[in-house]
Amino acid sequence: MTRYFRPSVDMPKIYLYRQPVDFRKAAVGLAAIVEQELAQNPFDGALYAFTNRHRNKIKCLFWEDNGFVLYYKTLAEDKFRWPKKGDEVISLTGQQINWLLDGYDITAMKGHKKLHYESVF
């Protein structure tokens, strides 16, 4: 598995925009979607992932100190397994965005249930 984004303490919040986007849009056009349709601040350091209608391209947008960073991946023959269309934005972990970029279906991939105990007795 390729690591595109390294999960760390500094990992930004990651949001997946579920509707297909016109990929002629550059950073400012995608930031406008974040601001107008998601009612979020595109300058807060979160990472936003978008796909096109054919689901063979992904753009990830985030603000870093003094400008937008735009990560772009296009597939030659396959499609990304994008969660079904819906109005709500999905929050992802660093591991999930890496899985998505590697071609996995993130809706089917679930880890073991986390357990919390107070004592061994």
C-alpha positions in Angstrom: 0.0 0.0 0.0 1.3 3.4 -0.9 1.3 6.1 1.8 0.1 9.4 0.3 -0.7 11.2 3.5 1.2 10.2 6.6 -1.1 9.8 9.6 0.4 11.7 12.5 -0.5 14.0 15.4 -0.6 16.9 12.9 -2.9 15.1 10.4 -5.6 17.5 9.3 -9.3 16.8 9.3 -10.2 15.0 6.1 -13.5 15.4 4.3 -14.8 13.5 1.3 -17.2 15.5 -0.9 -19.5 12.9 -2.4 -21.0 14.7 -5.4 -19.0 14.6 -8.7 -17.1 17.8 -9.5 -16.2 19.4 -12.8 -12.5 18.8 -12.9 -11.8 22.0 -14.8 -12.1 23.7 -11.4 -8.8 24.6 -9.9 -8.0 25.3 -6.2 -10.1 28.4 -6.0 -13.1 26.8 -7.6 -12.9 23.8 -5.2 -12.4 26.2 -2.3 -15.6 27.9 -3.3 -17.5 24.5 -3.1 -16.1 24.0 0.4 -17.2 27.5 1.4 -20.6 27.7 -0.3 -21.9 24.1 -0.3 -20.2 22.7 2.8 -20.4 26.0 4.8 -16.8 25.3 6.0 -13.7 27.5 5.9 -11.3 26.3 3.2 -8.4 28.1 5.0 -8.7 26.1 8.3 -6.1 23.5 7.2 -8.6 20.6 6.5 -8.1 18.4 3.5 -11.0 18.0 1.1 -11.2 15.2 -1.4 -13.2 15.4 -4.7 -13.8 13.1 -7.6 -15.1 13.6 -11.2 -18.2 12.1 -12.8 -16.3 9.1 -14.1 -14.6 8.5 -10.8 -11.2 8.0 -12.4 -9.7 11.2 -10.9 -9.3 12.6 -7.4 -8.3 16.0 -6.3 -7.4 16.8 -2.7 -7.3 20.4 -1.6 -5.9 21.9 1.5 -4.5 25.2 2.7 -0.9 25.2 3.9 0.3 28.4 5.6 0.3 30.7 2.6 -1.4 28.9 -0.3 -3.5 26.0 -1.5 -2.0 22.6 -2.1 -3.7 20.6 -4.8 -3.0 16.9 -5.0 -4.2 15.3 -8.2 -4.4 11.6 -9.1 -5.8 10.1 -12.3 -6.2 6.4 -13.1 -5.3 5.1 -16.5 -7.8 2.2 -16.6 -9.8 1.8 -13.3 -12.2 3.8 -11.1 -12.0 4.9 -7.6 -14.5 3.2 -5.3 -16.3 6.4 -4.2 -19.0 6.1 -1.5 -22.5 6.3 -2.9 -23.8 9.8 -3.8 -25.3 11.7 -0.9 -25.6 15.3 0.3 -23.6 14.9 3.4 -19.8 15.1 3.5 -17.9 12.2 5.0 -15.1 12.6 7.5 -12.2 10.2 6.9 -9.1 9.2 8.8 -5.6 9.3 7.3 -5.7 5.6 6.8 -9.0 5.8 5.0 -7.9 8.4 2.5 -4.8 6.3 1.7 -7.0 3.3 1.2 -9.3 5.3 -1.1 -6.3 6.5 -3.2 -5.0 2.9 -3.4 -8.4 1.8 -4.8 -10.0 0.1 -1.8 -13.7 0.4 -1.0 -13.6 2.3 2.3 -17.2 1.6 3.1 -16.4 -2.1 3.2 -13.1 -1.8 5.2 -13.7 -1.8 8.9 -11.1 -2.6 11.5 -11.6 -4.5 14.7 -13.9 -2.9 17.2 -12.0 -0.8 19.7 -12.3 -1.9 23.3 -11.8 0.1 26.5 -11.3 -1.4 29.9 -10.9 0.2 33.3 -9.3 -2.8 35.0 -8.1 -6.4 34.3 -10.2 -7.7 37.3 
